[in-house]
């Protein structure tokens, strides 16, 4: 079974911060939206601006994520953004009050669940997105935020 991971969860694959143990323990394929490429890079460079990462580390980790995406036997799969996902994201904004990229993430997860079957868990560390994912009948990873 696959697990949907938004960018807040994906960052924890590369940076040892609170919650990284739960994400690294996932043995299933991680599925994420195409926009995660931008979101993950943004998060890593923000960590650099906040003094949490050296610029070389931000660059290296961004490149490592891109390499993981390109790995044909890798454990991360991208959901291509398409018009139906964007339409669903518009609905998610209205229904759940999500920010734009969070709405695209959740709409991508719903689309992936429909296409792949068996995708029932959603990994995220943003409270609003987690609440919306739960309302869309996803199980959450981690089960609670401490």
N, CA, C and O atoms as CSV, one atom per row, in Angstrom:
chain,resi,resn,atom,element,x,y,z
A,1,UNK,N,N,0.832,-1.188,0.000
A,1,UNK,CA,C,0.000,0.000,0.000
A,1,UNK,C,C,0.874,1.248,0.000
A,1,UNK,O,O,1.890,1.317,0.692
A,2,UNK,N,N,0.471,2.197,-0.763
A,2,UNK,CA,C,1.194,3.463,-0.840
A,2,UNK,C,C,0.699,4.418,0.234
A,2,UNK,O,O,-0.384,4.248,0.795
A,3,UNK,N,N,1.511,5.419,0.504
A,3,UNK,CA,C,1.182,6.479,1.459
A,3,UNK,C,C,1.345,7.805,0.735
A,3,UNK,O,O,2.361,8.032,0.077
A,4,UNK,N,N,0.356,8.683,0.849
A,4,UNK,CA,C,0.493,10.020,0.286
A,4,UNK,C,C,1.287,10.870,1.272
A,4,UNK,O,O,1.007,10.849,2.470
A,5,UNK,N,N,2.263,11.609,0.787
A,5,UNK,CA,C,3.079,12.483,1.642
A,5,UNK,C,C,3.088,13.885,1.060
A,5,UNK,O,O,3.462,14.080,-0.097
A,6,UNK,N,N,2.679,14.861,1.858
A,6,UNK,CA,C,2.806,16.244,1.399
A,6,UNK,C,C,4.232,16.700,1.671
A,6,UNK,O,O,5.031,15.948,2.229
A,7,UNK,N,N,4.549,17.914,1.284
A,7,UNK,CA,C,5.932,18.382,1.395
A,7,UNK,C,C,6.410,18.482,2.841
A,7,UNK,O,O,7.601,18.314,3.102
A,8,UNK,N,N,5.511,18.752,3.785
A,8,UNK,CA,C,5.942,18.828,5.190
A,8,UNK,C,C,6.439,17.475,5.679
A,8,UNK,O,O,7.312,17.409,6.545
A,9,UNK,N,N,5.891,16.405,5.134
A,9,UNK,CA,C,6.363,15.062,5.468
A,9,UNK,C,C,7.627,14.717,4.690
A,9,UNK,O,O,8.551,14.119,5.241
A,10,UNK,N,N,7.672,15.085,3.421
A,10,UNK,CA,C,8.845,14.764,2.600
A,10,UNK,C,C,10.118,15.410,3.131
A,10,UNK,O,O,11.187,14.803,3.073
A,11,UNK,N,N,10.017,16.627,3.645
A,11,UNK,CA,C,11.200,17.307,4.198
A,11,UNK,C,C,11.855,16.423,5.251
A,11,UNK,O,O,13.079,16.402,5.377
A,12,UNK,N,N,11.044,15.700,6.001
A,12,UNK,CA,C,11.555,14.877,7.095
A,12,UNK,C,C,12.324,13.648,6.608
A,12,UNK,O,O,13.012,12.998,7.396
A,13,UNK,N,N,12.214,13.329,5.330
A,13,UNK,CA,C,13.071,12.280,4.765
A,13,UNK,C,C,14.519,12.743,4.681
A,13,UNK,O,O,15.445,11.933,4.715
A,14,UNK,N,N,14.702,14.046,4.572
A,14,UNK,CA,C,16.020,14.614,4.287
A,14,UNK,C,C,16.612,15.412,5.441
A,14,UNK,O,O,17.824,15.622,5.489
A,15,UNK,N,N,15.777,15.857,6.365
A,15,UNK,CA,C,16.234,16.686,7.482
A,15,UNK,C,C,15.806,16.019,8.786
A,15,UNK,O,O,14.622,15.736,8.970
A,16,UNK,N,N,16.748,15.764,9.692
A,16,UNK,CA,C,16.388,15.133,10.967
A,16,UNK,C,C,15.741,16.132,11.928
A,16,UNK,O,O,16.405,16.710,12.789
A,17,UNK,N,N,14.448,16.316,11.762
A,17,UNK,CA,C,13.693,17.210,12.628
A,17,UNK,C,C,12.545,16.422,13.247
A,17,UNK,O,O,12.336,15.255,12.916
A,18,UNK,N,N,11.804,17.062,14.145
A,18,UNK,CA,C,10.719,16.380,14.837
A,18,UNK,C,C,9.790,15.689,13.828
A,18,UNK,O,O,9.306,16.309,12.881
A,19,UNK,N,N,9.557,14.408,14.052
A,19,UNK,CA,C,8.684,13.632,13.185
A,19,UNK,C,C,9.400,12.833,12.110
A,19,UNK,O,O,8.777,12.037,11.409
A,20,UNK,N,N,10.718,13.042,11.975
A,20,UNK,CA,C,11.402,12.345,10.877
A,20,UNK,C,C,11.427,10.831,11.066
A,20,UNK,O,O,11.477,10.090,10.084
A,21,UNK,N,N,11.393,10.360,12.313
A,21,UNK,CA,C,11.413,8.911,12.543
A,21,UNK,C,C,10.172,8.244,11.951
A,21,UNK,O,O,10.262,7.179,11.341
A,22,UNK,N,N,9.006,8.887,12.137
A,22,UNK,CA,C,7.770,8.304,11.617
A,22,UNK,C,C,7.780,8.242,10.089
A,22,UNK,O,O,7.287,7.278,9.504
A,23,UNK,N,N,8.330,9.250,9.453
A,23,UNK,CA,C,8.345,9.265,7.988
A,23,UNK,C,C,9.378,8.283,7.455
A,23,UNK,O,O,9.111,7.570,6.489
A,24,UNK,N,N,10.532,8.238,8.061
A,24,UNK,CA,C,11.564,7.303,7.598
A,24,UNK,C,C,11.178,5.853,7.848
A,24,UNK,O,O,11.724,4.951,7.214
A,25,UNK,N,N,10.243,5.618,8.765
A,25,UNK,CA,C,9.796,4.256,9.063
A,25,UNK,C,C,8.806,3.720,8.031
A,25,UNK,O,O,8.520,2.523,8.014
A,26,UNK,N,N,8.285,4.586,7.180
A,26,UNK,CA,C,7.334,4.150,6.150
A,26,UNK,C,C,8.088,3.315,5.116
A,26,UNK,O,O,9.079,3.765,4.540
A,27,UNK,N,N,7.610,2.109,4.896
A,27,UNK,CA,C,8.274,1.221,3.933
A,27,UNK,C,C,7.531,1.165,2.604
A,27,UNK,O,O,8.017,0.568,1.643
A,28,UNK,N,N,6.364,1.781,2.546
A,28,UNK,CA,C,5.577,1.815,1.312
A,28,UNK,C,C,6.097,2.905,0.387
A,28,UNK,O,O,6.853,3.785,0.799
A,29,UNK,N,N,5.679,2.831,-0.865
A,29,UNK,CA,C,5.965,3.914,-1.801
A,29,UNK,C,C,5.267,5.178,-1.334
A,29,UNK,O,O,4.101,5.143,-0.939
A,30,UNK,N,N,5.979,6.295,-1.379
A,30,UNK,CA,C,5.391,7.591,-1.064
A,30,UNK,C,C,4.895,8.213,-2.358
A,30,UNK,O,O,5.606,8.232,-3.363
A,31,UNK,N,N,3.685,8.716,-2.327
A,31,UNK,CA,C,3.070,9.371,-3.474
A,31,UNK,C,C,2.909,10.838,-3.110
A,31,UNK,O,O,2.504,11.160,-1.993
A,32,UNK,N,N,3.223,11.727,-4.042
A,32,UNK,CA,C,3.106,13.155,-3.758
A,32,UNK,C,C,2.790,13.924,-5.036
A,32,UNK,O,O,2.964,13.416,-6.144
A,33,UNK,N,N,2.330,15.139,-4.863
A,33,UNK,CA,C,1.988,15.993,-6.005
A,33,UNK,C,C,3.250,16.522,-6.671
A,33,UNK,O,O,4.293,16.678,-6.036
A,34,UNK,N,N,3.130,16.789,-7.942
A,34,UNK,CA,C,4.219,17.398,-8.707
A,34,UNK,C,C,4.727,18.680,-8.046
A,34,UNK,O,O,5.923,18.968,-8.079
A,35,UNK,N,N,3.822,19.440,-7.452
A,35,UNK,CA,C,4.211,20.705,-6.821
A,35,UNK,C,C,5.123,20.506,-5.623
A,35,UNK,O,O,5.732,21.463,-5.145
A,36,UNK,N,N,5.228,19.275,-5.131
A,36,UNK,CA,C,6.135,19.016,-4.008
A,36,UNK,C,C,7.577,19.327,-4.370
A,36,UNK,O,O,8.387,19.635,-3.496
A,37,UNK,N,N,7.896,19.248,-5.645
A,37,UNK,CA,C,9.253,19.610,-6.076
A,37,UNK,C,C,9.552,21.047,-5.670
A,37,UNK,O,O,10.631,21.336,-5.151
A,38,UNK,N,N,8.610,21.941,-5.902
A,38,UNK,CA,C,8.793,23.352,-5.562
A,38,UNK,C,C,8.684,23.555,-4.053
A,38,UNK,O,O,9.482,24.277,-3.456
A,39,UNK,N,N,7.695,22.915,-3.446
A,39,UNK,CA,C,7.485,23.093,-2.009
A,39,UNK,C,C,8.667,22.590,-1.186
A,39,UNK,O,O,9.073,23.243,-0.224
A,40,UNK,N,N,9.223,21.435,-1.555
A,40,UNK,CA,C,10.354,20.906,-0.794
A,40,UNK,C,C,11.566,21.817,-0.930
A,40,UNK,O,O,12.229,22.116,0.063
A,41,UNK,N,N,11.862,22.256,-2.139
A,41,UNK,CA,C,12.988,23.181,-2.330
A,41,UNK,C,C,12.763,24.459,-1.533
A,41,UNK,O,O,13.693,24.971,-0.910
A,42,UNK,N,N,11.546,24.976,-1.546
A,42,UNK,CA,C,11.229,26.183,-0.787
A,42,UNK,C,C,11.462,25.973,0.704
A,42,UNK,O,O,12.025,26.837,1.377
A,43,UNK,N,N,11.032,24.834,1.217
A,43,UNK,CA,C,11.210,24.546,2.643
A,43,UNK,C,C,12.691,24.430,3.011
A,43,UNK,O,O,13.118,24.933,4.050
A,44,UNK,N,N,13.463,23.771,2.161
A,44,UNK,CA,C,14.893,23.617,2.454
A,44,UNK,C,C,15.616,24.961,2.409
A,44,UNK,O,O,16.442,25.250,3.275
A,45,UNK,N,N,15.314,25.774,1.414
A,45,UNK,CA,C,15.975,27.083,1.334
A,45,UNK,C,C,15.491,28.023,2.441
A,45,UNK,O,O,16.244,28.889,2.887
A,46,UNK,N,N,14.251,27.864,2.886
A,46,UNK,CA,C,13.773,28.636,4.036
A,46,UNK,C,C,14.570,28.246,5.284
A,46,UNK,O,O,14.929,29.105,6.089
A,47,UNK,N,N,14.841,26.952,5.439
A,47,UNK,CA,C,15.665,26.509,6.568
A,47,UNK,C,C,17.055,27.147,6.494
A,47,UNK,O,O,17.634,27.499,7.522
A,48,UNK,N,N,17.579,27.292,5.295
A,48,UNK,CA,C,18.867,27.979,5.142
A,48,UNK,C,C,18.750,29.433,5.596
A,48,UNK,O,O,19.589,29.912,6.360
A,49,UNK,N,N,17.721,30.135,5.134
A,49,UNK,CA,C,17.553,31.547,5.509
A,49,UNK,C,C,17.363,31.722,7.012
A,49,UNK,O,O,17.699,32.769,7.565
A,50,UNK,N,N,16.825,30.699,7.671
A,50,UNK,CA,C,16.612,30.752,9.117
A,50,UNK,C,C,17.845,30.282,9.896
A,50,UNK,O,O,17.824,30.231,11.126
A,51,UNK,N,N,18.913,29.940,9.177
A,51,UNK,CA,C,20.143,29.512,9.831
A,51,UNK,C,C,20.157,28.054,10.252
A,51,UNK,O,O,21.021,27.647,11.028
A,52,UNK,N,N,19.215,27.257,9.755
A,52,UNK,CA,C,19.131,25.847,10.133
A,52,UNK,C,C,19.886,24.924,9.180
A,52,UNK,O,O,20.193,23.787,9.536
A,53,UNK,N,N,20.186,25.401,7.977
A,53,UNK,CA,C,20.928,24.616,6.987
A,53,UNK,C,C,21.960,25.499,6.310
A,53,UNK,O,O,21.702,26.669,6.030
A,54,UNK,N,N,23.123,24.937,6.050
A,54,UNK,CA,C,24.105,25.624,5.217
A,54,UNK,C,C,23.592,25.642,3.779
A,54,UNK,O,O,22.821,24.765,3.390
A,55,UNK,N,N,24.011,26.632,2.984
A,55,UNK,CA,C,23.547,26.657,1.591
A,55,UNK,C,C,23.939,25.398,0.823
A,55,UNK,O,O,23.183,24.928,-0.027
A,56,UNK,N,N,25.105,24.857,1.115
A,56,UNK,CA,C,25.513,23.636,0.406
A,56,UNK,C,C,24.592,22.470,0.762
A,56,UNK,O,O,24.297,21.630,-0.088
A,57,UNK,N,N,24.136,22.415,2.018
A,57,UNK,CA,C,23.205,21.358,2.423
A,57,UNK,C,C,21.849,21.532,1.746
A,57,UNK,O,O,21.253,20.556,1.290
A,58,UNK,N,N,21.359,22.765,1.678
A,58,UNK,CA,C,20.076,23.015,1.009
A,58,UNK,C,C,20.156,22.584,-0.452
A,58,UNK,O,O,19.239,21.954,-0.979
A,59,UNK,N,N,21.255,22.930,-1.090
A,59,UNK,CA,C,21.446,22.545,-2.495
A,59,UNK,C,C,21.543,21.029,-2.634
A,59,UNK,O,O,20.889,20.442,-3.496
A,60,UNK,N,N,22.354,20.394,-1.793
A,60,UNK,CA,C,22.554,18.946,-1.863
A,60,UNK,C,C,21.258,18.186,-1.603
A,60,UNK,O,O,20.951,17.224,-2.307
A,61,UNK,N,N,20.495,18.613,-0.593
A,61,UNK,CA,C,19.255,17.915,-0.258
A,61,UNK,C,C,18.196,18.098,-1.342
A,61,UNK,O,O,17.438,17.174,-1.636
A,62,UNK,N,N,18.143,19.287,-1.935
A,62,UNK,CA,C,17.223,19.508,-3.051
A,62,UNK,C,C,17.594,18.596,-4.220
A,62,UNK,O,O,16.723,17.980,-4.835
A,63,UNK,N,N,18.873,18.515,-4.520
A,63,UNK,CA,C,19.340,17.646,-5.608
A,63,UNK,C,C,19.076,16.173,-5.289
A,63,UNK,O,O,18.735,15.397,-6.181
A,64,UNK,N,N,19.234,15.789,-4.025
A,64,UNK,CA,C,18.980,14.399,-3.640
A,64,UNK,C,C,17.502,14.043,-3.849
A,64,UNK,O,O,17.185,12.958,-4.336
A,65,UNK,N,N,16.606,14.960,-3.480
A,65,UNK,CA,C,15.176,14.725,-3.702
A,65,UNK,C,C,14.890,14.552,-5.196
A,65,UNK,O,O,14.176,13.632,-5.593
A,66,UNK,N,N,15.447,15.434,-6.015
A,66,UNK,CA,C,15.249,15.325,-7.462
A,66,UNK,C,C,15.795,13.996,-7.988
A,66,UNK,O,O,15.178,13.371,-8.850
A,67,UNK,N,N,16.939,13.567,-7.477
A,67,UNK,CA,C,17.509,12.280,-7.894
A,67,UNK,C,C,16.615,11.128,-7.453
A,67,UNK,O,O,16.438,10.159,-8.192
A,68,UNK,N,N,16.050,11.230,-6.252
A,68,UNK,CA,C,15.135,10.189,-5.777
A,68,UNK,C,C,13.902,10.098,-6.671
A,68,UNK,O,O,13.390,9.007,-6.922
A,69,UNK,N,N,13.430,11.241,-7.149
A,69,UNK,CA,C,12.279,11.237,-8.058
A,69,UNK,C,C,12.628,10.589,-9.392
A,69,UNK,O,O,11.789,9.920,-9.994
A,70,UNK,N,N,13.852,10.781,-9.855
A,70,UNK,CA,C,14.288,10.241,-11.147
A,70,UNK,C,C,14.664,8.767,-11.087
A,70,UNK,O,O,14.803,8.124,-12.128
A,71,UNK,N,N,14.831,8.224,-9.885
A,71,UNK,CA,C,15.239,6.837,-9.719
A,71,UNK,C,C,14.093,5.915,-10.149
A,71,UNK,O,O,13.033,5.925,-9.523
A,72,UNK,N,N,14.291,5.114,-11.213
A,72,UNK,CA,C,13.194,4.274,-11.710
A,72,UNK,C,C,12.731,3.216,-10.710
A,72,UNK,O,O,11.608,2.723,-10.815
A,73,UNK,N,N,13.559,2.867,-9.764
A,73,UNK,CA,C,13.146,1.908,-8.733
A,73,UNK,C,C,12.998,2.601,-7.381
A,73,UNK,O,O,13.014,1.948,-6.337
A,74,UNK,N,N,12.856,3.902,-7.405
A,74,UNK,CA,C,12.742,4.676,-6.176
A,74,UNK,C,C,11.399,4.496,-5.497
A,74,UNK,O,O,10.479,3.883,-6.039
A,75,UNK,N,N,11.312,5.042,-4.305
A,75,UNK,CA,C,10.121,4.885,-3.484
A,75,UNK,C,C,9.272,6.144,-3.413
A,75,UNK,O,O,8.463,6.289,-2.497
A,76,UNK,N,N,9.444,7.059,-4.365
A,76,UNK,CA,C,8.620,8.265,-4.412
A,76,UNK,C,C,8.018,8.371,-5.810
A,76,UNK,O,O,8.732,8.342,-6.813
A,77,UNK,N,N,6.694,8.496,-5.859
A,77,UNK,CA,C,5.983,8.622,-7.134
A,77,UNK,C,C,5.255,9.957,-7.175
A,77,UNK,O,O,4.646,10.373,-6.189
A,78,UNK,N,N,5.323,10.620,-8.315
A,78,UNK,CA,C,4.661,11.914,-8.484
A,78,UNK,C,C,3.290,11.758,-9.129
A,78,UNK,O,O,3.090,10.941,-10.028
A,79,UNK,N,N,2.352,12.568,-8.641
A,79,UNK,CA,C,1.043,12.696,-9.271
A,79,UNK,C,C,1.103,13.944,-10.141
A,79,UNK,O,O,1.303,15.048,-9.634
A,80,UNK,N,N,0.933,13.774,-11.435
A,80,UNK,CA,C,0.975,14.912,-12.353
A,80,UNK,C,C,-0.250,15.795,-12.140
A,80,UNK,O,O,-1.377,15.310,-12.040
A,81,UNK,N,N,-0.008,17.085,-12.072
A,81,UNK,CA,C,-1.109,18.031,-11.936
A,81,UNK,C,C,-1.832,18.130,-13.272
A,81,UNK,O,O,-1.205,18.278,-14.321
A,82,UNK,N,N,-3.152,18.048,-13.223
A,82,UNK,CA,C,-3.962,18.128,-14.434
A,82,UNK,C,C,-5.208,18.961,-14.137
A,82,UNK,O,O,-5.453,19.303,-12.980
A,83,UNK,N,N,-5.988,19.288,-15.144
A,83,UNK,CA,C,-7.157,20.138,-14.906
A,83,UNK,C,C,-8.151,19.575,-13.887
A,83,UNK,O,O,-8.748,20.341,-13.131
A,84,UNK,N,N,-8.339,18.260,-13.851
A,84,UNK,CA,C,-9.291,17.707,-12.881
A,84,UNK,C,C,-8.783,17.871,-11.451
A,84,UNK,O,O,-9.577,18.079,-10.533
A,85,UNK,N,N,-7.475,17.780,-11.254
A,85,UNK,CA,C,-6.914,18.013,-9.916
A,85,UNK,C,C,-7.085,19.472,-9.530
A,85,UNK,O,O,-7.421,19.775,-8.385
A,86,UNK,N,N,-6.858,20.373,-10.466
A,86,UNK,CA,C,-7.036,21.797,-10.156
A,86,UNK,C,C,-8.496,22.120,-9.850
A,86,UNK,O,O,-8.776,22.922,-8.960
A,87,UNK,N,N,-9.425,21.507,-10.576
A,87,UNK,CA,C,-10.847,21.702,-10.277
A,87,UNK,C,C,-11.184,21.178,-8.884
A,87,UNK,O,O,-11.905,21.827,-8.126
A,88,UNK,N,N,-10.658,20.003,-8.554
A,88,UNK,CA,C,-10.894,19.443,-7.223
A,88,UNK,C,C,-10.258,20.319,-6.150
A,88,UNK,O,O,-10.821,20.476,-5.067
A,89,UNK,N,N,-9.095,20.888,-6.438
A,89,UNK,CA,C,-8.425,21.773,-5.477
A,89,UNK,C,C,-9.269,23.015,-5.208
A,89,UNK,O,O,-9.334,23.484,-4.072
A,90,UNK,N,N,-9.913,23.549,-6.240
A,90,UNK,CA,C,-10.820,24.683,-6.040
A,90,UNK,C,C,-11.913,24.318,-5.046
A,90,UNK,O,O,-12.262,25.113,-4.174
A,91,UNK,N,N,-12.449,23.114,-5.183
A,91,UNK,CA,C,-13.469,22.633,-4.253
A,91,UNK,C,C,-12.897,22.485,-2.843
A,91,UNK,O,O,-13.562,22.815,-1.861
A,92,UNK,N,N,-11.661,21.988,-2.747
A,92,UNK,CA,C,-11.024,21.807,-1.432
A,92,UNK,C,C,-10.826,23.145,-0.724
A,92,UNK,O,O,-10.974,23.232,0.495
A,93,UNK,N,N,-10.494,24.180,-1.482
A,93,UNK,CA,C,-10.331,25.515,-0.898
A,93,UNK,C,C,-11.644,25.957,-0.260
A,93,UNK,O,O,-11.663,26.435,0.874
A,94,UNK,N,N,-12.737,25.792,-0.996
A,94,UNK,CA,C,-14.042,26.215,-0.487
A,94,UNK,C,C,-14.523,25.323,0.655
A,94,UNK,O,O,-15.045,25.820,1.653
A,95,UNK,N,N,-14.352,24.018,0.513
A,95,UNK,CA,C,-14.888,23.072,1.489
A,95,UNK,C,C,-14.083,23.023,2.778
A,95,UNK,O,O,-14.649,22.906,3.865
A,96,UNK,N,N,-12.760,23.112,2.658
A,96,UNK,CA,C,-11.910,22.924,3.832
A,96,UNK,C,C,-11.143,24.178,4.245
A,96,UNK,O,O,-10.479,24.178,5.282
A,97,UNK,N,N,-11.223,25.242,3.453
A,97,UNK,CA,C,-10.505,26.471,3.796
A,97,UNK,C,C,-8.996,26.338,3.704
A,97,UNK,O,O,-8.263,26.986,4.452
A,98,UNK,N,N,-8.532,25.503,2.793
A,98,UNK,CA,C,-7.094,25.252,2.663
A,98,UNK,C,C,-6.393,26.345,1.863
A,98,UNK,O,O,-7.002,27.039,1.050
A,99,UNK,N,N,-5.082,26.476,2.124
A,99,UNK,CA,C,-4.236,27.302,1.261
A,99,UNK,C,C,-4.119,26.596,-0.094
A,99,UNK,O,O,-4.366,25.396,-0.209
A,100,UNK,N,N,-3.741,27.363,-1.104
A,100,UNK,CA,C,-3.756,26.861,-2.484
A,100,UNK,C,C,-2.945,25.574,-2.659
A,100,UNK,O,O,-3.473,24.578,-3.153
A,101,UNK,N,N,-1.669,25.584,-2.261
A,101,UNK,CA,C,-0.843,24.391,-2.482
A,101,UNK,C,C,-1.317,23.219,-1.637
A,101,UNK,O,O,-1.213,22.072,-2.073
A,102,UNK,N,N,-1.836,23.477,-0.438
A,102,UNK,CA,C,-2.386,22.386,0.368
A,102,UNK,C,C,-3.602,21.773,-0.318
A,102,UNK,O,O,-3.793,20.557,-0.284
A,103,UNK,N,N,-4.420,22.613,-0.937
A,103,UNK,CA,C,-5.584,22.110,-1.665
A,103,UNK,C,C,-5.157,21.245,-2.849
A,103,UNK,O,O,-5.778,20.218,-3.123
A,104,UNK,N,N,-4.106,21.653,-3.547
A,104,UNK,CA,C,-3.597,20.845,-4.660
A,104,UNK,C,C,-3.036,19.527,-4.126
A,104,UNK,O,O,-3.225,18.479,-4.745
A,105,UNK,N,N,-2.354,19.570,-2.996
A,105,UNK,CA,C,-1.838,18.329,-2.396
A,105,UNK,C,C,-2.985,17.368,-2.084
A,105,UNK,O,O,-2.927,16.192,-2.444
A,106,UNK,N,N,-4.024,17.864,-1.419
A,106,UNK,CA,C,-5.131,16.989,-1.038
A,106,UNK,C,C,-5.891,16.489,-2.267
A,106,UNK,O,O,-6.269,15.318,-2.322
A,107,UNK,N,N,-6.114,17.346,-3.235
A,107,UNK,CA,C,-6.780,16.913,-4.467
A,107,UNK,C,C,-5.945,15.857,-5.193
A,107,UNK,O,O,-6.497,14.923,-5.776
A,108,UNK,N,N,-4.635,16.000,-5.161
A,108,UNK,CA,C,-3.744,15.002,-5.767
A,108,UNK,C,C,-3.846,13.675,-5.031
A,108,UNK,O,O,-3.828,12.613,-5.653
A,109,UNK,N,N,-3.952,13.734,-3.716
A,109,UNK,CA,C,-4.090,12.507,-2.924
A,109,UNK,C,C,-5.393,11.785,-3.247
A,109,UNK,O,O,-5.412,10.564,-3.396
A,110,UNK,N,N,-6.474,12.540,-3.356
A,110,UNK,CA,C,-7.768,11.935,-3.697
A,110,UNK,C,C,-7.706,11.311,-5.094
A,110,UNK,O,O,-8.206,10.206,-5.306
A,111,UNK,N,N,-7.098,12.014,-6.033
A,111,UNK,CA,C,-6.934,11.481,-7.395
A,111,UNK,C,C,-6.083,10.211,-7.377
A,111,UNK,O,O,-6.421,9.228,-8.036
A,112,UNK,N,N,-4.991,10.229,-6.631
A,112,UNK,CA,C,-4.117,9.053,-6.552
A,112,UNK,C,C,-4.850,7.876,-5.916
A,112,UNK,O,O,-4.689,6.735,-6.349
A,113,UNK,N,N,-5.652,8.149,-4.895
A,113,UNK,CA,C,-6.419,7.074,-4.254
A,113,UNK,C,C,-7.368,6.436,-5.273
A,113,UNK,O,O,-7.515,5.215,-5.308
A,114,UNK,N,N,-8.003,7.256,-6.089
A,114,UNK,CA,C,-8.914,6.748,-7.114
A,114,UNK,C,C,-8.158,5.926,-8.157
A,114,UNK,O,O,-8.612,4.853,-8.554
A,115,UNK,N,N,-7.008,6.430,-8.596
A,115,UNK,CA,C,-6.245,5.769,-9.653
A,115,UNK,C,C,-5.511,4.519,-9.166
A,115,UNK,O,O,-5.475,3.508,-9.867
A,116,UNK,N,N,-4.930,4.586,-7.976
A,116,UNK,CA,C,-4.078,3.503,-7.491
A,116,UNK,C,C,-4.834,2.475,-6.663
A,116,UNK,O,O,-4.478,1.297,-6.657
A,117,UNK,N,N,-5.865,2.910,-5.975
A,117,UNK,CA,C,-6.517,2.023,-5.022
A,117,UNK,C,C,-5.556,1.698,-3.892
A,117,UNK,O,O,-4.345,1.649,-4.109
A,118,UNK,N,N,-6.059,1.481,-2.721
A,118,UNK,CA,C,-5.214,1.113,-1.593
A,118,UNK,C,C,-4.440,2.245,-0.962
A,118,UNK,O,O,-3.730,2.027,0.020
A,119,UNK,N,N,-4.553,3.442,-1.492
A,119,UNK,CA,C,-3.868,4.586,-0.890
A,119,UNK,C,C,-4.827,5.175,0.143
A,119,UNK,O,O,-5.749,5.916,-0.197
A,120,UNK,N,N,-4.596,4.836,1.396
A,120,UNK,CA,C,-5.535,5.224,2.443
A,120,UNK,C,C,-4.906,6.063,3.540
A,120,UNK,O,O,-5.606,6.520,4.444
A,121,UNK,N,N,-3.594,6.274,3.478
A,121,UNK,CA,C,-2.926,7.041,4.538
A,121,UNK,C,C,-2.293,8.293,3.957
A,121,UNK,O,O,-1.822,8.305,2.820
A,122,UNK,N,N,-2.294,9.349,4.766
A,122,UNK,CA,C,-1.832,10.671,4.357
A,122,UNK,C,C,-0.847,11.155,5.414
A,122,UNK,O,O,-1.206,11.293,6.584
A,123,UNK,N,N,0.388,11.414,5.007
A,123,UNK,CA,C,1.420,11.901,5.927
A,123,UNK,C,C,1.567,13.405,5.758
A,123,UNK,O,O,1.834,13.896,4.662
A,124,UNK,N,N,1.388,14.130,6.857
A,124,UNK,CA,C,1.517,15.589,6.833
A,124,UNK,C,C,1.717,16.089,8.255
A,124,UNK,O,O,1.375,15.408,9.222
A,125,UNK,N,N,2.274,17.283,8.365
A,125,UNK,CA,C,2.543,17.884,9.672
A,125,UNK,C,C,1.898,19.261,9.808
A,125,UNK,O,O,2.256,20.026,10.703
A,126,UNK,N,N,0.962,19.577,8.934
A,126,UNK,CA,C,0.214,20.830,8.966
A,126,UNK,C,C,-1.188,20.514,9.490
A,126,UNK,O,O,-1.894,19.683,8.917
A,127,UNK,N,N,-1.590,21.175,10.575
A,127,UNK,CA,C,-2.866,20.849,11.219
A,127,UNK,C,C,-4.071,21.021,10.301
A,127,UNK,O,O,-4.952,20.162,10.279
A,128,UNK,N,N,-4.126,22.108,9.546
A,128,UNK,CA,C,-5.274,22.339,8.665
A,128,UNK,C,C,-5.359,21.277,7.572
A,128,UNK,O,O,-6.440,20.766,7.279
A,129,UNK,N,N,-4.230,20.951,6.979
A,129,UNK,CA,C,-4.217,19.934,5.932
A,129,UNK,C,C,-4.563,18.566,6.506
A,129,UNK,O,O,-5.281,17.793,5.873
A,130,UNK,N,N,-4.065,18.264,7.685
A,130,UNK,CA,C,-4.386,16.986,8.335
A,130,UNK,C,C,-5.888,16.868,8.596
A,130,UNK,O,O,-6.480,15.815,8.363
A,131,UNK,N,N,-6.503,17.952,9.080
A,131,UNK,CA,C,-7.945,17.931,9.352
A,131,UNK,C,C,-8.729,17.696,8.061
A,131,UNK,O,O,-9.692,16.929,8.040
A,132,UNK,N,N,-8.310,18.362,6.992
A,132,UNK,CA,C,-8.986,18.189,5.704
A,132,UNK,C,C,-8.784,16.769,5.171
A,132,UNK,O,O,-9.723,16.169,4.647
A,133,UNK,N,N,-7.578,16.230,5.298
A,133,UNK,CA,C,-7.313,14.860,4.843
A,133,UNK,C,C,-8.153,13.861,5.633
A,133,UNK,O,O,-8.673,12.898,5.069
A,134,UNK,N,N,-8.282,14.085,6.917
A,134,UNK,CA,C,-9.124,13.221,7.740
A,134,UNK,C,C,-10.582,13.308,7.294
A,134,UNK,O,O,-11.272,12.290,7.225
A,135,UNK,N,N,-11.052,14.516,6.993
A,135,UNK,CA,C,-12.423,14.697,6.503
A,135,UNK,C,C,-12.634,13.987,5.164
A,135,UNK,O,O,-13.751,13.590,4.835
A,136,UNK,N,N,-11.554,13.832,4.399
A,136,UNK,CA,C,-11.620,13.112,3.120
A,136,UNK,C,C,-11.368,11.612,3.310
A,136,UNK,O,O,-11.129,10.889,2.343
A,137,UNK,N,N,-11.422,11.154,4.560
A,137,UNK,CA,C,-11.336,9.739,4.934
A,137,UNK,C,C,-9.957,9.110,4.728
A,137,UNK,O,O,-9.854,7.930,4.393
A,138,UNK,N,N,-8.912,9.890,4.926
A,138,UNK,CA,C,-7.560,9.344,4.951
A,138,UNK,C,C,-7.168,9.084,6.400
A,138,UNK,O,O,-7.525,9.856,7.290
A,139,UNK,N,N,-6.437,8.003,6.638
A,139,UNK,CA,C,-5.778,7.813,7.914
A,139,UNK,C,C,-4.553,8.708,7.950
A,139,UNK,O,O,-3.949,8.971,6.910
A,140,UNK,N,N,-4.178,9.179,9.129
A,140,UNK,CA,C,-3.098,10.161,9.231
A,140,UNK,C,C,-1.809,9.560,9.763
A,140,UNK,O,O,-1.822,8.705,10.648
A,141,UNK,N,N,-0.707,10.016,9.213
A,141,UNK,CA,C,0.638,9.708,9.703
A,141,UNK,C,C,1.316,11.038,9.977
A,141,UNK,O,O,1.390,11.886,9.088
A,142,UNK,N,N,1.812,11.234,11.191
A,142,UNK,CA,C,1.593,10.408,12.376
A,142,UNK,C,C,0.140,10.498,12.831
A,142,UNK,O,O,-0.599,11.390,12.413
A,143,UNK,N,N,-0.262,9.560,13.695
A,143,UNK,CA,C,-1.652,9.531,14.150
A,143,UNK,C,C,-2.023,10.828,14.859
A,143,UNK,O,O,-3.145,11.317,14.724
A,144,UNK,N,N,-1.088,11.376,15.605
A,144,UNK,CA,C,-1.302,12.664,16.282
A,144,UNK,C,C,-0.018,13.477,16.197
A,144,UNK,O,O,1.074,12.932,16.034
A,145,UNK,N,N,-0.171,14.777,16.310
A,145,UNK,CA,C,0.998,15.658,16.396
A,145,UNK,C,C,1.206,15.988,17.863
A,145,UNK,O,O,0.276,16.412,18.549
A,146,UNK,N,N,2.432,15.792,18.343
A,146,UNK,CA,C,2.700,16.016,19.765
A,146,UNK,C,C,3.201,17.345,20.098
A,146,UNK,O,O,3.457,17.633,21.267
